[in-house]
Amino acid sequence: MSTKDIAYGILDSLSEEKLEAFITLFADESTIAKFESEAIAKSPNPKLFDSFEDFMKEMDQKDGEI
């Protein structure tokens, strides 16, 4: 097992809140985006959209939840 695989295993064991706190503490914006994109890529059930408009509607709804 590579060091990268071990690191991902540790990060995968963290709750979403702890992972976000860890990344925010040590990472810059591009690192955060990389973690997000890799998490999406590894997802067994990725969210799919029929159009960019549908995507934007969901993002607007999520912005209202914050």
C-alpha positions in Angstrom: 0.0 0.0 0.0 1.4 3.4 -1.0 1.7 6.4 1.3 -1.0 8.1 -0.8 -3.4 5.2 -0.3 -2.7 5.3 3.5 -3.3 9.0 3.6 -6.6 8.7 1.7 -7.6 5.9 4.1 -7.0 8.3 7.1 -8.9 11.1 5.4 -11.8 8.8 4.5 -12.1 7.9 8.1 -12.7 11.5 9.2 -16.2 12.9 9.5 -17.2 15.5 7.0 -16.8 18.3 9.6 -13.4 17.1 10.7 -12.2 16.6 7.1 -13.3 20.2 6.3 -11.5 21.5 9.4 -8.3 19.6 8.5 -8.3 20.8 4.9 -9.1 24.4 5.8 -6.3 24.4 8.4 -3.6 23.1 6.1 -4.7 23.7 2.5 -5.1 26.4 0.0 -8.1 26.8 -2.4 -6.6 24.6 -5.1 -6.0 21.7 -2.7 -9.5 21.9 -1.4 -10.9 21.8 -4.9 -8.7 18.8 -5.7 -10.0 16.9 -2.6 -13.6 17.7 -3.7 -13.1 16.6 -7.2 -11.4 13.3 -6.2 -14.3 12.6 -3.7 -16.8 13.2 -6.5 -14.8 11.0 -8.9 -14.7 8.2 -6.3 -18.4 8.4 -5.5 -20.3 5.2 -6.4 -23.5 7.3 -7.1 -22.4 10.7 -8.5 -25.0 13.3 -8.9 -25.9 13.8 -12.6 -27.7 16.7 -14.1 -29.6 17.0 -17.4 -28.5 20.5 -18.0 -26.2 23.2 -16.6 -29.4 25.1 -15.7 -30.4 22.2 -13.4 -27.0 22.2 -11.8 -27.2 26.0 -11.2 -30.7 25.7 -9.6 -29.4 23.1 -7.2 -26.3 25.2 -6.3 -28.6 28.2 -5.6 -30.7 26.0 -3.3 -27.6 24.8 -1.4 -26.5 28.4 -1.0 -29.8 29.2 0.7 -29.2 26.3 3.1 -25.9 27.7 4.5 
